Amino acid sequence: MTEKYEDANTIISDLESQMALVNLIKRGEYAAGIAALSGDVLKSALAAGVPYAMAEEMAGDFWKAEMLADTVAGLLRNVELEEDDE
């Protein structure tokens, strides 16, 4: 009986590790996409005649807002999962 319990814990632990890795990869892909869009914000602002310093700040603000939103969403998901476990 104890061996089965240990096997189940090992399987669950492995699944958790795999899910965490998949989540990390998805977040990395999201960050890369946001980086590309931030570059587009910079290019568009410059093309519209916005001074470089301001365009750079606009792109940075976009990056920060999107990454913060992703982080907050991740934290909320974790809280919801913890509440479901209880």
C-alpha positions as CSV (number, residue, x, y, z in Angstrom):
1,M,0.0,0.0,0.0
2,T,2.8,2.4,0.9
3,E,4.6,1.8,-2.5
4,K,1.4,2.7,-4.4
5,Y,1.1,5.9,-2.4
6,E,4.7,6.8,-3.1
7,D,4.2,5.9,-6.8
8,A,1.1,8.2,-6.9
9,N,3.1,11.0,-5.3
10,T,5.9,10.6,-7.8
11,I,3.4,10.7,-10.7
12,I,1.7,13.8,-9.3
13,S,5.0,15.5,-8.7
14,D,6.2,14.7,-12.3
15,L,2.9,16.1,-13.7
16,E,3.2,19.3,-11.7
17,S,6.8,19.7,-13.0
18,Q,5.7,19.2,-16.6
19,M,2.8,21.6,-16.2
20,A,5.1,24.2,-14.6
21,L,7.5,23.9,-17.6
22,V,4.7,24.2,-20.1
23,N,3.4,27.3,-18.3
24,L,6.9,28.8,-18.3
25,I,7.2,28.2,-22.0
26,K,3.9,29.8,-22.7
27,R,4.8,32.8,-20.6
28,G,8.1,33.1,-22.5
29,E,6.3,33.0,-25.8
30,Y,3.9,35.7,-24.5
31,A,6.8,37.9,-23.4
32,A,8.4,37.5,-26.8
33,G,5.2,38.5,-28.5
34,I,4.8,41.5,-26.2
35,A,8.4,42.5,-27.0
36,A,7.6,42.5,-30.7
37,L,4.5,44.6,-30.2
38,S,6.4,47.0,-28.0
39,G,8.8,47.4,-30.9
40,D,5.8,48.1,-33.2
41,V,4.6,50.8,-30.7
42,L,8.0,52.4,-30.9
43,K,8.2,52.3,-34.7
44,S,4.6,53.6,-35.1
45,A,5.2,56.4,-32.7
46,L,8.4,57.4,-34.5
47,A,6.7,57.3,-37.8
48,A,4.0,59.6,-36.5
49,G,6.6,62.1,-35.5
50,V,6.7,61.4,-31.8
51,P,10.2,62.3,-30.3
52,Y,12.3,59.2,-29.7
53,A,12.4,59.6,-25.9
54,M,8.6,59.8,-25.7
55,A,8.2,56.9,-28.2
56,E,10.6,54.8,-26.1
57,E,8.6,55.6,-23.0
58,M,5.4,54.7,-24.7
59,A,6.8,51.3,-25.8
60,G,8.1,50.7,-22.3
61,D,4.8,51.6,-20.7
62,F,3.1,49.1,-23.1
63,W,5.6,46.4,-22.1
64,K,5.2,47.0,-18.4
65,A,1.4,47.1,-18.5
66,E,1.1,43.9,-20.5
67,M,3.6,42.0,-18.5
68,L,2.0,43.2,-15.2
69,A,-1.4,42.0,-16.5
70,D,0.1,38.6,-17.3
71,T,1.7,38.4,-13.9
72,V,-1.5,39.3,-12.1
73,A,-3.5,36.8,-14.2
74,G,-1.0,34.1,-13.2
75,L,-1.2,35.0,-9.6
76,L,-5.0,34.9,-9.7
77,R,-5.0,31.5,-11.4
78,N,-2.7,30.2,-8.6
79,V,-5.0,31.5,-5.9
80,E,-8.0,30.0,-7.6
81,L,-6.2,26.6,-7.9
82,E,-5.3,26.8,-4.2
83,E,-8.9,27.5,-3.2
84,D,-10.1,24.6,-5.4
85,D,-7.7,22.3,-3.6
86,E,-9.2,23.2,-0.2
